[in-house]
Structure formats: structure tokens, C-alpha cells
């Protein structure tokens, strides 16, 4: 393992990992997301990098065998098939050439053929093909094929059955893609489809019943792990939703992963699938950033497991140490705050620990800023700080950590030697390297990513993507308005609550604000949740600024923060003029709009 995985924090796609490497790297998170392993249909939502694909890959039988969770396939409680959509669908652009009901027929057929090709490819890796060379399977498969308009398959007595079945569905998948491309030259009227038609209820479900009945595959249902389902167009999502509505969980459970861009929950006939009636739903982002989450302990497990794999036996906190000089200064301020409280001049908290948590770092940052309002020397080093900045996105911890490790490994030998343990392994990342890289990483999120967004979004007249260049500009203005407002509040020594990282919208969200907020959530600049209104009537939408932006705006990313209550009208102003928004919020007084409810980010 160590020879080909020198950087322990390097991020690889799960598809590129061997079963053994996946088993070694994976940290069990299913106690946080238990519904994924339960019988039933489940939608799994989360931004890119939250670990969805790794979770799904771990459920596959070859990884379960490599991890030692089972010793034989028939011991599995389910048979999981990872079905990545992005790669398979990337070259299919001809859907607009299909008309009416024919679209749904062809769309379902192509989804089924891809799923079955992937299924038999998976089975071929872990089950001996000879077991399928029996009359029950061959006759049952041919009956289903012929009933669906296929000519069936002839199997020689000594033929490799699984190879042949895998090729059948691969050929069907490639054939239907070729048919779609030929529609560019001839319409469906001139070039009607005459091939087989596979459907979920008439082909997939009975075929999986047949497979399970053979007795050597698993003891429970088949799990179809549909990854990146928001890459499907809306019509194909309706097909998938129709499958969800069929309640086939005794035979097939659909585990559908999205990157927060799933377009519809309507079926082909327009009916709405609903949770928990038809499916359960998991939002990894909200689970990993709300109070009481286990995100920090999960990252700690990931870091320490990866370090052990390269022979480094230390804690995550030791490997990513704090800036000791800064820590000493903040501890001194905490003692000052405690002394004030003992003298009857507390800062408003119920306990001394409340005051130190709320005010120590803001006071330190104010003192650093002085009259320049700079705070550029504030260090974001330290394991806890890096976890906070990753905002519940596992990859947002691993990517900068990998850069830090590479930076240390490229140091001059005289400097590197000071960081090596007795086994000549890198034993820690110095705080200055952590801080420099994490600040560059934060600045990239604004300076580089928005430039990329502008180059890839559509013009006002194009229809190929959702967002226009105007949306990109408005999102940047919104993020800037929030970041600068939160920064000004942090430095305001007269404010009773100085640390704010989120807004609560007090009224209905109007257009185009709704689209800009959706874009911010989709791209990771904002996190969406809800909170009870001050009046106690219902819940209001809450949007939290990504803590990845804390170094950019010079904010304190640690857990304790308050919400700022704003109206849609005020936010609409921020889309056009972020500085005006900030001026208006600050002119309303030190505590106007502050929700007096403690909000913690326990990561």
C-alpha cells in the first residue's frame, strides 16, 4: 500500500481504488447514515466531496469480502451494485430528438441496460461463472429476453455464462446509444426503433428475483446504488422516480445519490413521490454541520487511519499542530475574560466558558487588526481549525491536507529532517505551512472558482445550463456582502454578539434571490437549513456561509455563532450592491436582527 500511496491524504475516486485499498481507507460512517444500509429506497444528498461515492463503493460485495465483513457472497444481507451515471451518460446528448411517449420508453430501456451490464460485470468479479450454467437461470433469462423483444442467447455447454450475459447487456447499451446518434440524420418516423424494450417492472425485478432464487448470491434484496443521479435529465429522473413509487423493496432497493441538483420528484405520469411514504432521505451536509454531529471524530478517524497506513502513529492533533504563540495569546485573553466576570463585569454568557467561547478569538482578532483592520497575521493552523474550515465536506479537508504534505515532503533536506520521526516518516505539518496553504485554498474559492464559473455559464439567450453570468455576479455580490458584514460585526467591540456566520430570511424568498441561493448551496458557498422564527410560528430558511471562506474574509471559523435575521428585500439589495447591504446592516445598531439563539457547529 505504502509504495503506491505515498501521500496519505491524496484523494482518489472510489472507482480507481482496489477493493483492498477501499477497505483499508474507509471509515465506517453508517452509524451516522444508517438508512443507507436499511431495506428501502433512499435519496442521499450532499455536495461534491462529502464521501457519497466512497460510502456506496464500500457497500459493494468485492469490498465487503476484502474488508472481512463476510467470507462468502451468500452471507451478504444485500447485494449492492454501484451504478455511476456521470461517465456512462456524458456522451449522450440526443434526448431532444425523441418525442412524447417514445422518450420514456427509450430512456427506461437505456437505464435498464446500463444497470444490468453493471450488475453482471459486478457478479462476474465475485462469483464463479459455472454456477450460472444451469437450466433454471438460462431458461429464466431467455424467457425474460424473448418476452421483451430480444432473440435470446444460445449458451454452449462449456461457455462462460456470465461473460456472455454481460456482453448481451453491454451490446444493448451500445446499440441504443448508436440508434440515438443516428436520429441526427433520420427522424424516428424514417428510422423507427425495432429492438428489444426492457423495463424495470417487467424485466429488472423478475430477473433479480431469479438471481436471488439461485441461492448463492445474497440473503436479501439487490441494492442499486445510483450515483450522481442529478446528471440525468429531468425526464430520466421521472423514470427513476416511477421506479421508486413501485415499492419493490423486497427485491430491489434504490439508493440514489445526488449533488443537490435533483430536478424533480414527479413520476412519468406527474404524481409526486413523497418521504417517508415512498422513500427516506439523507442530507450529508446538514447532518455533518448541525449541532451534535460526529464530523470531527470522523475526520480524526480518517486522518489517523491514513497516517497508520504509511507507518505514522500519532494523533491528528499532533500531526496538524496549532500555532502555539497564537494559542498562548488567546488563552491569556480567556483568563482576562474570566477575571472580568469574577469582578462582576461578565460579557453576558450564563457561564464563564460561554464568554470565553464567544469572545476570546474575536477580541484577539480585533487586537491584531488594530487601526488597519487587517488581521492578516491570524493563523488558521491546527487540526480543529482545519476541520472547521472544511465545512462538513470531507474532500475539503483532504485536498489542502494533501497539498500541505506535498509541501513538507519537498522541503530542503535540512529542514525536512527536523520534521521526521525515528522511522524517517513526516511526523507533523508545521503551522506556517498549514496556514499558508489553507489561506491560498480559501482565496481560490473566490478568485479562481468565480472566474471558472463565468467562463462556463450560459449567456442570457442560451438554454444549455441553468445559470447565467448575471447569476454568477449576483452570487459573488451576496457572498461578499455576507462576508464583509460578518467581518465588520466581528471587529465591533460594542456588539453583544460578534460572531455571525449565517442568516435567517424573515419572509418569503423572491426571484431571482431564490435562484442565487440555490446556486450558492449547489456550489458549496452556502449551506441550507431551517430555524424556528423569533415569533415561534413555523420555521424560516437559514443559510450559512461556508467556513472555507473564513480566511478570505478574516473570520473566526470556530463553532459558536449567531444568526442574522434579514428580509428578502435587504438580500435583493446585496445582489446589486454588497457595500450598501453592509452599511445598512451596521447602521441599524449593534444587535439589530441578531437571533438570540446559540448556534453551534460541532465539528
C-alpha positions in Angstrom: 0.0 0.0 0.0 2.7 2.5 1.1 4.7 2.2 -2.1 1.9 3.4 -4.4 0.2 5.8 -1.9 3.0 8.0 -0.6 0.8 11.0 0.2 -1.7 9.7 2.8 -4.2 12.5 2.0 -4.3 12.1 -1.8 -7.8 11.9 -3.0 -8.7 9.1 -5.4 -12.0 8.4 -7.0 -13.5 5.2 -5.4 -13.7 3.6 -8.9 -9.9 3.9 -9.1 -9.3 2.1 -5.8 -8.9 -1.6 -5.5 -11.3 -3.4 -3.1 -8.5 -3.9 -0.6 -7.5 -0.2 -0.7 -11.1 0.9 -0.3 -11.5 -1.4 2.7 -8.3 0.0 4.2 -9.1 3.6 3.7 -12.8 3.5 4.6 -14.0 4.8 8.0 -17.4 3.4 9.0 -19.9 6.3 8.9 -23.0 4.2 8.6 -23.9 4.8 12.3 -24.4 8.4 11.1 -26.3 7.3 7.9 -28.0 4.1 9.0 -30.8 4.4 6.4 -28.3 3.7 3.6 -27.9 0.1 4.7 -31.6 -0.5 5.6 -34.1 -2.0 3.3 -36.0 0.7 1.5 -35.5 3.4 -1.2 -33.2 6.2 -0.1 -32.1 9.5 -1.6 -28.6 10.6 -0.4 -27.9 14.3 -0.9 -24.6 16.1 -0.4 -22.2 18.4 -2.2 -19.3 17.0 -4.1 -16.7 15.7 -1.8 -18.8 14.7 1.1 -18.0 11.0 0.7 -21.1 9.7 -1.0 -19.3 7.6 -3.7 -16.9 6.1 -1.2 -19.8 5.0 1.0 -21.5 3.4 -2.0 -18.3 1.7 -3.2 -17.8 0.3 0.3 -21.2 -1.5 0.1 -20.1 -3.5 -3.0 -19.5 -7.2 -2.5 -15.9 -7.2 -3.5 -15.1 -4.6 -0.9 -17.2 -6.4 1.7 -15.1 -9.5 1.1 -11.8 -7.5 1.2 -12.8 -5.9 4.5 -13.6 -9.3 6.0 -17.2 -8.4 6.8 -18.3 -11.7 5.0 -16.3 -14.7 3.8 -18.8 -15.8 1.2 -21.2 -13.9 -1.1 -24.2 -15.8 0.1 -23.6 -14.3 3.6 -24.4 -10.8 2.4 -27.7 -9.3 3.7 -27.9 -7.4 0.3 -26.1 -7.4 -3.0 -25.0 -3.8 -3.8 -24.2 -2.7 -7.4 -22.6 0.7 -7.8 -24.1 2.4 -10.9 -22.2 5.6 -11.7 -24.2 7.8 -14.0 -21.7 10.6 -14.9 -19.3 8.6 -17.0 -21.9 6.5 -18.8 -24.1 9.4 -19.7 -21.5 12.0 -20.6 -21.7 11.3 -24.3 -25.5 11.1 -24.7 -26.8 14.4 -26.0 -29.5 13.4 -28.4 -32.5 13.1 -26.0 -34.2 16.1 -27.6 -34.7 14.1 -30.8 -37.1 11.7 -29.0 -40.8 12.7 -28.9 -43.6 12.1 -26.5 -44.0 8.6 -25.0 -41.2 7.2 -27.1 -38.8 9.3 -25.0 -39.8 7.5 -21.8 -39.7 4.0 -23.4 -36.2 4.6 -24.8 -35.0 6.3 -21.6 -36.1 3.4 -19.4 -34.6 0.9 -21.8 -31.2 2.6 -21.8 -31.2 2.9 -18.0 -32.1 -0.7 -17.6 -29.4 -2.0 -20.0 -26.7 0.1 -18.3 -27.8 -1.1 -14.8 -27.8 -4.8 -15.9 -24.5 -4.5 -17.7 -23.0 -3.1 -14.5 -24.8 -5.7 -12.4 -23.4 -8.7 -14.3 -20.0 -7.1 -14.5 -20.0 -6.9 -10.7 -21.3 -10.5 -10.3 -18.6 -11.7 -12.7 -15.9 -10.3 -10.4 -17.0 -12.2 -7.2 -19.0 -15.4 -8.3 -17.8 -18.4 -10.3 -19.4 -18.3 -13.7 -20.0 -22.1 -13.7 -22.7 -21.7 -11.0 -24.9 -19.9 -13.6 -24.5 -22.7 -16.1 -27.8 -24.3 -15.1 -31.1 -24.7 -16.7 -33.1 -22.6 -14.2 -31.0 -19.5 -14.8 -30.6 -19.9 -18.6 -34.2 -20.7 -19.3 -35.5 -18.0 -17.0 -33.2 -15.3 -18.6 -34.1 -16.3 -22.1 -37.8 -16.2 -21.3 -37.5 -12.6 -20.0 -35.3 -11.6 -23.0 -37.8 -13.0 -25.6 -40.8 -11.5 -23.8 -39.1 -8.2 -24.1 -38.4 -8.5 -27.9 -34.9 -9.9 -27.7 -33.9 -13.0 -29.7 -32.4 -14.7 -26.6 -29.0 -16.2 -26.1 -27.6 -19.6 -27.0 -25.2 -21.0 -24.4 -22.7 -23.7 -25.3 -22.3 -26.4 -22.6 -18.9 -25.2 -21.5 -19.4 -21.5 -22.3 -18.7 -18.7 -19.8 -22.2 -17.8 -18.9 -21.5 -14.6 -17.0 -19.2 -13.2 -19.7 -21.9 -13.9 -22.3 -24.7 -12.3 -20.3 -22.5 -9.3 -19.5 -21.9 -8.8 -23.3 -25.6 -9.1 -24.1 -26.4 -6.0 -21.9 -23.3 -4.1 -23.0 -24.2 -4.7 -26.6 -27.8 -3.5 -26.0 -26.5 -0.4 -24.2 -24.1 0.5 -27.0 -26.8 -0.3 -29.6 -29.4 2.1 -28.2 -26.7 4.8 -28.0 -25.9 4.3 -31.7 -29.6 4.5 -32.5 -29.9 7.8 -30.7 -27.0 9.2 -32.7 -28.5 8.1 -36.0 -31.6 10.2 -35.2 -29.4 13.2 -36.0 -29.7 12.1 -39.7 -33.1 10.5 -39.8 -36.2 11.2 -37.7 -38.0 8.4 -35.7 -40.6 8.3 -38.5 -38.0 7.4 -41.0 -35.9 5.3 -38.6 -38.2 3.6 -36.2 -36.8 1.6 -33.2 -37.3 -2.1 -33.7 -35.1 -3.5 -30.9 -35.9 -5.0 -27.5 -37.6 -2.9 -24.8 -36.5 -3.7 -21.2 -38.5 -2.2 -18.4 -38.0 -2.1 -14.6 -41.1 -4.0 -13.6 -41.2 -6.5 -16.4 -37.5 -7.2 -16.7 -35.3 -5.9 -13.8 -37.5 -7.0 -10.9 -38.2 -10.6 -12.2 -34.6 -11.0 -13.3 -33.4 -10.0 -9.8 -35.9 -12.4 -8.3 -34.4 -15.1 -10.5 -30.9 -14.3 -9.3 -31.8 -14.2 -5.7 -33.7 -17.5 -6.1 -30.5 -19.3 -7.2 -29.3 -19.3 -3.5 -25.7 -18.3 -3.9 -25.9 -14.5 -4.3 -27.2 -12.9 -1.1 -29.9 -13.3 1.6 -31.7 -10.1 0.9 -32.6 -7.6 -1.9 -30.4 -6.2 -4.6 -29.3 -2.6 -3.8 -28.9 -0.4 -6.9 -26.5 2.4 -5.9 -27.4 5.1 -8.5 -24.5 7.6 -8.2 -24.7 11.2 -9.4 -28.4 10.9 -10.3 -28.7 14.6 -10.9 -26.6 14.1 -14.1 -29.7 12.5 -15.6 -32.0 14.9 -17.4 -35.4 15.6 -15.9 -37.3 13.1 -18.0 -35.0 10.3 -16.9 -35.3 11.4 -13.3 -39.0 10.9 -13.7 -38.4 7.4 -14.9 -36.3 6.8 -11.8 -38.9 8.3 -9.5 -41.5 6.0 -11.1 -39.3 3.0 -10.0 -39.2 4.5 -6.5 -43.0 4.6 -6.4 -43.3 0.9 -7.3 -42.4 -0.3 -3.8 -40.2 -3.2 -4.9 -38.0 -3.1 -1.8 -38.3 -6.9 -1.1 -36.4 -7.4 -4.4 -34.8 -4.1 -5.3 -33.8 -1.1 -3.2 -32.7 2.1 -4.9 -30.1 4.2 -3.2 -29.9 7.4 -5.2 -27.0 9.8 -4.6 -27.2 13.4 -5.8 -25.1 16.6 -5.6 -28.1 18.8 -4.5 -29.2 19.3 -8.1 -32.0 16.7 -8.4 -34.6 18.5 -10.6 -37.9 16.7 -9.8 -39.7 14.2 -7.6 -42.5 13.7 -10.1 -43.1 10.4 -11.8 -43.8 9.8 -15.6 -47.5 10.4 -15.0 -46.9 13.5 -12.9 -47.5 12.1 -9.5 -45.3 13.2 -6.6 -43.2 10.7 -4.7 -43.1 11.6 -1.0 -40.9 11.0 2.0 -41.3 8.9 4.2 -44.1 7.2 2.3 -42.1 6.2 -0.8 -38.5 6.8 0.3 -36.3 8.1 3.1 -33.9 11.0 2.6 -30.4 11.8 3.9 -28.6 15.2 3.6 -25.0 14.6 4.5 -24.2 18.3 4.6 -26.8 19.1 7.2 -26.1 16.0 9.3 -22.3 16.8 9.3 -22.7 20.5 10.2 -25.5 20.6 12.7 -25.1 20.6 16.5 -24.0 17.2 17.9 -22.7 15.8 14.6 -19.8 13.4 14.6 -17.9 15.1 11.8 -14.8 16.0 13.7 -14.4 12.5 15.1 -14.9 11.1 11.6 -12.2 13.3 10.2 -9.9 12.3 13.1 -10.5 8.6 12.3 -9.8 9.2 8.6 -6.6 11.1 9.3 -5.2 8.7 11.8 -6.1 5.7 9.7 -4.3 7.1 6.7 -1.3 8.0 8.8 -1.1 4.5 10.2 -1.1 3.1 6.6 2.2 4.9 6.0 3.7 4.0 9.3 3.0 7.2 11.3 1.5 6.6 14.7 0.4 9.9 16.1 -2.9 11.8 16.7 -4.5 14.1 14.2 -3.9 17.0 16.6 -0.2 16.2 16.8 0.2 15.9 13.1 -1.6 19.2 12.5 -0.4 21.3 15.5 -1.8 24.7 16.5 0.2 27.9 16.3 1.4 27.8 19.9 2.2 31.5 20.1 -1.4 32.4 19.0 -2.9 29.8 21.3 -1.0 31.2 24.2 -2.3 34.7 23.4 -5.9 33.5 23.1 -5.6 31.6 26.4 -4.4 34.8 28.0 -7.5 36.7 26.8 -9.7 33.9 28.2 -8.1 34.5 31.6 -8.8 38.2 31.2 -12.5 37.4 30.4 -12.8 35.1 33.4 -11.2 37.8 35.7 -13.8 40.4 34.4 -16.6 38.0 35.2 -15.3 37.4 38.7 -15.2 41.2 39.2 -18.9 41.4 38.1 -18.2 42.6 34.5 -19.1 39.5 32.5 -19.9 39.6 28.9 -23.4 38.2 29.0 -23.0 34.5 29.0 -24.5 32.1 31.5 -21.1 30.7 32.4 -17.5 31.9 32.1 -16.9 29.3 29.5 -19.7 30.8 27.3 -18.0 34.2 27.4 -14.6 32.8 26.5 -16.0 30.7 23.7 -17.9 33.7 22.3 -15.4 36.5 22.7 -11.8 35.3 23.1 -11.0 34.8 19.4 -12.9 38.0 18.2 -11.1 40.0 20.8 -7.8 38.5 19.7 -8.6 39.3 16.0 -9.6 42.8 16.9 -6.3 43.4 18.7 -4.4 42.0 15.7 -6.3 44.3 13.4 -5.8 47.5 15.3 -6.5 50.5 13.3 -5.6 48.8 10.0 -8.5 46.3 10.2 -6.1 43.7 8.7 -5.8 40.6 10.9 -3.7 39.1 8.2 -1.5 37.5 10.8 -4.2 35.4 12.3 -3.3 31.8 11.9 -5.8 29.1 10.8 -3.4 26.3 11.6 -4.4 23.4 13.8 -6.5 20.2 13.3 -9.6 21.7 14.9 -9.4 24.8 12.7 -8.8 22.8 9.5 -11.9 20.6 10.3 -14.0 23.8 10.9 -12.8 25.2 7.6 -13.8 22.1 5.7 -17.5 22.9 6.4 -18.6 19.3 6.6 -17.1 18.3 3.2 -14.5 15.5 3.7 -12.7 16.3 0.5 -12.3 19.9 1.7 -10.1 18.6 4.5 -8.2 16.1 2.4 -7.3 18.3 -0.6 -5.5 21.0 1.4 -4.0 18.4 3.7 -2.5 16.6 0.6 -1.0 19.9 -0.5 0.5 20.5 2.9 2.0 17.1 2.9 3.5 17.6 -0.5 4.9 21.0 0.5 6.6 19.4 3.5 8.0 16.5 1.5 9.6 18.9 -1.0 11.4 20.9 1.7 15.2 21.1 1.7 16.6 18.0 3.5 18.0 20.1 6.4 14.5 21.5 7.1 12.8 18.2 6.4 15.0 16.2 8.8 13.6 18.3 11.7 10.1 17.0 10.9 10.9 13.3 10.6 10.3 10.6 13.2 12.8 7.9 14.1 11.4 5.8 11.1 12.1 8.8 8.7 8.4 9.5 8.3 7.0 13.0 8.2 5.6 13.4 11.8 3.8 16.8 11.5 2.9 19.7 9.3 4.3 23.0 10.7 1.7 25.7 11.5 3.1 28.2 9.0 2.8 25.7 6.1 -0.8 24.8 7.2 -1.7 28.5 7.4 -0.2 29.5 4.0 -1.9 26.7 2.1 -5.3 27.0 3.8 -5.3 30.7 3.0 -4.4 30.1 -0.6 -7.2 27.4 -0.7 -9.7 29.8 0.7 -8.8 32.6 -1.7 -9.1 30.2 -4.7 -12.7 29.6 -3.8 -13.4 33.3 -4.7 -10.7 34.4 -7.1 -10.3 31.2 -9.2 -13.7 29.5 -8.9 -15.8 32.5 -9.9 -13.6 33.1 -12.9 -14.2 29.5 -13.9 -18.0 29.9 -13.3 -18.1 33.0 -15.6 -16.3 31.0 -18.4 -18.7 28.1 -18.2 -22.1 29.6 -17.6 -24.6 30.3 -20.3 -25.4 33.7 -21.9 -28.8 35.2 -21.3 -30.1 33.7 -24.5 -28.7 30.2 -24.2 -30.7 27.4 -22.6 -28.0 24.7 -22.1 -27.4 25.4 -18.4 -29.4 26.8 -15.6 -27.3 29.8 -14.5 -26.3 32.9 -16.4 -23.4 35.2 -16.0 -25.8 37.5 -14.1 -26.4 34.8 -11.6 -22.7 34.4 -11.0 -22.2 38.1 -10.4 -25.2 38.2 -8.0 -23.8 35.2 -6.1 -20.4 36.8 -5.7 -22.1 40.0 -4.5 -24.2 38.1 -2.0 -21.2 36.2 -0.6 -19.2 39.4 -0.5 -22.0 41.2 1.3 -22.3 38.5 3.9 -18.6 38.0 4.4 -17.9 41.8 4.9 -20.9 42.2 7.2 -19.8 39.3 9.4 -16.3 40.7 9.4 -17.4 44.2 10.5 -19.5 42.6 13.2 -16.6 40.5 14.4 -14.5 43.7 14.9 -17.2 45.7 16.6 -16.2 45.9 20.2 -19.6 47.3 21.2 -21.6 44.4 19.8 -23.0 41.9 22.3 -22.7 39.2 19.7 -19.7 39.5 17.5 -19.5 36.1 15.7 -22.1 35.6 13.0 -21.9 33.1 10.2 -25.5 32.6 9.0 -28.7 34.5 8.0 -32.3 33.7 8.7 -34.7 35.0 6.0 -37.7 36.5 7.8 -40.1 36.5 4.8 -40.8 34.8 1.5 -37.8 34.4 -0.8 -38.4 36.1 -4.2 -36.9 35.7 -7.6 -34.0 35.9 -8.6 -32.8 35.6 -5.0 -34.2 32.1 -4.8 -32.1 31.1 -7.8 -28.9 32.7 -6.4 -29.4 31.0 -3.1 -29.9 27.6 -4.8 -26.7 28.2 -6.8 -24.8 29.1 -3.7 -25.9 25.9 -2.0 -25.2 23.8 -5.1 -21.7 25.1 -5.4 -20.9 25.0 -1.7 -20.7 28.7 -0.9 -23.8 28.4 1.3 -25.4 25.6 3.4 -29.2 25.5 3.7 -31.2 24.5 6.8 -34.1 26.0 8.7 -34.7 27.5 12.1 -37.7 28.4 14.3 -38.8 32.0 13.8 -38.5 34.6 16.6 -42.3 34.7 16.8 -42.5 31.0 17.4 -44.6 30.5 14.3 -43.2 27.9 11.9 -39.7 27.7 10.6 -37.7 30.0 8.4 -34.9 29.3 5.9 -31.4 29.6 7.2 -28.3 30.0 5.1 -24.8 29.6 6.5 -21.7 31.0 4.8 -19.2 28.3 4.0 -16.4 28.3 6.6 -14.0 27.7 3.8 -14.3 31.5 3.2 -13.2 32.4 6.8 -9.6 33.2 5.8 -10.8 35.2 2.8 -13.0 37.4 4.9 -10.8 37.1 8.0 -13.5 35.5 10.1 -13.3 33.1 13.1 -14.4 29.7 11.8 -14.8 28.0 15.2 -18.2 26.6 16.2 -20.1 29.2 18.2 -22.0 31.7 16.0 -25.3 33.6 15.9 -27.8 34.2 13.0 -28.6 37.5 11.4 -32.3 37.9 10.6 -32.7 39.7 7.3 -35.5 40.3 4.8 -35.6 39.3 1.1 -35.7 42.9 0.2 -32.4 43.5 2.0 -30.8 40.5 0.4 -32.0 41.6 -3.0 -30.1 44.8 -2.4 -26.9 42.7 -1.7 -27.2 41.1 -5.1 -26.6 44.5 -6.7 -24.6 46.5 -4.1 -22.9 44.5 -1.4 -21.4 47.5 0.3 -24.8 49.1 0.6 -26.1 46.0 2.3 -23.2 46.0 4.8 -23.7 49.7 5.5 -27.4 49.3 6.1 -26.9 46.3 8.4 -24.3 48.1 10.5 -26.3 51.3 10.7 -29.3 49.5 12.3 -27.4 49.1 15.5 -25.2 46.6 17.2 -27.7 43.8 17.8 -30.5 44.5 15.3 -31.7 41.3 13.7 -29.5 39.0 15.9 -31.3 35.8 16.7 -30.7 35.2 20.4 -30.3 31.5 20.0 -26.9 29.8 20.3 -25.9 28.0 17.1 -23.0 25.6 17.3 -21.1 23.9 14.7 -19.8 20.8 16.5 -17.2 19.7 14.0 
